[in-house]
Amino acid sequence: MNPSAERAATETAGVTPCPGGPRLRGLASQFAFLSLAEISCRLISLAVVLELIRRTGRDGFGRIEFCFSLIYWLIFVIRDGVELVFYRELSRRARPNPRIIGSYVSLKLQLAMALWAGLSLASLVVFHAPEDRLLLASFGLLLIPTAIGLDNVFRSLRRSGLVAISLVIRTAVYALGIAVFVTDASRLVLVPWLFFLGEMCGILLIWRQFRAEFGIPRISLRHGRRFAGPVFSQGQGVLGLQLTQVAMSSMDVLVIGFLDDWGKVGLYGSTHRIVSASVTFAVIFQQVLLPQLVRSWVANRKQQTAEVRRITMAAMAAIVPVTLAVSIFATVIVRMLFTPDFADASPLLSVGIWRVPLMAAASIHLTTLVATHRERLGLKIMSGCLAISLPQVIWAHSRYGLNGTAAAMLGTAALTALATGAAVYLPSRNGTSTTPKSIVQGRVDSGTARTETPRKLHQETRSEKQLT
């Protein structure tokens, strides 16, 4: 038997190939594509942030940062909550089903519109000034492109090049709009609208390619509501997990926003943006790692943890040296990037940048738990860390100001990395892993994750027929 036929027979029999060089090379190529795009996007975004700081000042940028941190919670519910459940389901399939994708998009769109309505009402309570209320409601527009995005369809097919091009287009359009139209603090409300325009340009590119290859997804509110049941019943652990993640990543800005003035929010938010941009690489690891772990699911826990350990060590080897350099030269970096009003931000950057390797490790650990259907364990861990950390952040800020907040957030990141690492690497009580369960099929697949043959690709499951 030739090597290709032997490999096909092995996959059909449900035997997971031994992890090693080819798999890591595949992950590395996808990571390289997305990293190149993210580096370009983050450099452009950093230039936009610096220009916004110069044009709007600490108070104006503080308003933008607070609204963005608040809307980030809602975006995560859709993008990394419902979307992550969707992504895991797509990773089991050799070819996307437009009807199932249409149902997911319908569900996300209804959820986005409900969250936008709630955000508009919340703006009446959070803010007193009409311009601040309008700014927060305008940022809610970002929920719409998040809901209709199809990036994860092509990520699940390991076609990261198209996604990378789309990301660059979105950022470039947004940056061009900021450079032309946002000239001072009186035009802050244009920032979310330009963000919305850039996102839609990139998403239209993805939709155009999807239509050419698979057809147009059928958007139906009725199908979306029908699909909500299995998604939220099996995906509530993922939703809760992602919500706790975003709460822990942005609670420092929100605490400062509620306890201090806009100038302090702007000062802290300037370095928070740098840290958040660096943590993007952890999100890339999550996007690349999840489909690989789902497809290569095995009952051997030692084999799983060995592969995750190799990926984590590779990530740390790339991130830690850069983190050390940024921490040492924080004063020089702040002086080069920001105006003299932000000179006090250097200790915040020197301490806060160490959250990056810790959050990257935690993200890889949590992705492993989601891929092996142990997201409920991850939710318990993250909820416990959040319950411990939030009072500490509030106390540290009240007692020691912005520096205390940065130190408390660093402790939160360390606690999260250690707790999630223990869940992944330490042996479980029964010594076994959870068997993957398909949302669309509504049944438990035994053995490894299902590999679809061409004959099975044309068969409709009972749940899929209900969507038509």
Order of alpha helices (4+ residues) and beta strands (2+ residues): alpha-alpha-alpha-alpha-alpha-alpha-alpha-alpha-alpha-alpha-alpha-alpha-alpha-alpha-alpha-alpha-beta-beta-alpha-alpha
